[in-house]
Amino acid sequence: MRDMTRDEIMHFIKTWTWGTLIGVEADRPYAIELSYGTDGKYIHCGSRPGGRMARCIMKNANVVFKICECGWDYARYQAVTVEGTAERLTDYKDILYSVRCIARQRKMNEKALDPVARRVANNPESNSVRIEIKTVSGVIC
C-alpha cells in the first residue's frame, strides 16, 4: 500500500461518481452514499431537503467525503478522503452549476438534471453543497 499523489487523487475523484458524505450530528458521525460531480476545485453533491444530513450540515458544516474502490478479491484497493466544510448552495445559478457537474460526471446530458436545480433552489431546506478539494489524502494498494 502507498499514498496516492495529488494527480492520482484528482484523477480518481474525476473518474468515479459515487461517494460517502460524512457529517456530524451532535457528537456522532452520520454518513450517506450519493452521486457527486467535480469541477476540479469542488466536490458537488446534495441530499434530501430537510433530511438528517441537511440538518447535520446546518448545525455543523465540517464534513468528510470518501470515495472507495475495491476489487472483489481485495487484491487492489483505492480510497480518497476529502476533509472540509460543506458550503450550502442557495443561489439558483450555483445550484444549476452544481447539478450540471454531477450530470457530466455521470456521463449524462449536462442539462439532464436542470429540473432538479429549480426544485432545490425553491426549497429553503435544500441541501445542495460543495466541498473544496483542499485537504485530501488517498491510498492505493
N, C-alpha and C positions, 0 to 999 in steps of 0.2 A: 504494500500500500504506500502511496505517496501523495503529497499535497498537489493539487492542481495549480497550474499557472493562472494568472489573471485572464489570459487569452483563452485557455481551456474552459475556465469558468464561464466566460461570456458566451463562448460557442455553445456550451451545454444549456445555458439559460435560453438562448435563442432557438435551440433545437427542440426542446420539449414544450408541452402545452398544459401540463397538469402538475400541480404542486400542492403543498400543505401550508396554509396560513395559520400561524400560531399566535394567539393573543393571550392576554391576562385578564382573568375575571376575579376581582378581589385579590387573593393571594394564590390563585390556582391557574395553571395553564389551560387553555381551551384551543382545540385545533379543528379545522375543516379542510377538506380537499376541494379544490376548484381549478377551473381552467384559468389561464393567465396569458398575457401578452407582454412583450417588452419593446421598447424603442431604443434599447441600449443604455439608457440612463435610469429608467424606472421599470419596476415590475408593475403592471396594471392588472387589477383583479377586483372582485367585488363579491358580496354575499347578500343573502336575503335581507331586504329592507326591514328594519325593526327586529331582526333576528338576534340571536345570542352574540354572534361575532360583532355585529353592528353595535350592540350595547357595550361589549368589551372595548372596542376601539374608541367609542365616545368617551369612555372613562379613563382609558389608558391606551395611548396610541403606539406604545412600544410593541413591536411585533418581530417575529422571525418568519421568513418564508423559506421553505425547504423543498428541494427538488431531488428526487432519487430515482435511480435506475439500477436494476439488478437482474442478472441472468438467472434462469430457473435453477441452475446448478450452483449458484452463488460463487462461481469461479471469477466473475468480474462484478464490479460494483462502482458506481459513481454517485456522488452526492454533493450538492451545493447548498450552502446556507447563506441567506441574506438577512442580516440583522439591521433593523432600522425603525423608523417611525412611519406609521400608516397615515398618509395625508388624505383626509376625506375630500372628495371632489364634489362640489355643489354647482359649479357653473356648467351649463349645458355644453359649451364648446370643449371644456376639459373632459367631460364625461364622454362626449362623442369621440374625441381623440382616443380616449382610453378603450372604448369598445371596438374601435377600428383597429387598434393594436392587437387586441385579443382575436378579432376575426382574421387578421393577416397571419398571426402566429398559428392559427388553426387551419390555415390554407383555405379559408372561406373568401367569398367576395368581400372586399373591405367594407361595403355598406350593408352587409347582411344583418348586422346587429344594431343598425341605426334606430329601429323602433324601440329597442331596449333603452337606448340613451335618453329618449324623450320621457319614457316612463320613470326612469331613475331620477332624472332631473326634476320631475314634478312631484317626487316623494320626499318629504322632509326627513324621513327615517332611512333614506337610501344609504348604501354602504359601498359606493364606488370609491376605490382607493388606489393610490400609487405609493410605492415604496422605493426610495432611491437605492440604486445598486452601488453602495459605497463601502459598507463593511461586509465583506464576503469571505467565505472560505470554501474549500472544496477538496474532496479526496477521490482518488481513483485507485482501483485495485484490479 
